[in-house]
Amino acid sequence: MADPGLIRVFEVWRDSAALDAHFQTLHMAEWCAHWPNFGVSDRRLFAYENASQRPL
């Protein structure tokens, strides 16, 4: 079922250190400061680990 206004974002990161570095960037600080101005009222972040991937 679709949730109106729900946006799902999936990203792939090389490792935890790369993800941690991403969260320390200036553009992420700016986004976090401004996301309420765009109507974003909530965000939930989850990390999933995969052992491998392959094209289908």
Secondary structure, 3 states (H helix, E strand, C coil): CCCCCCCCCCCCCCCHHHHHHHHCCHHHHHHHHHHHHHCCCCCCCCCCCCCCCCCC
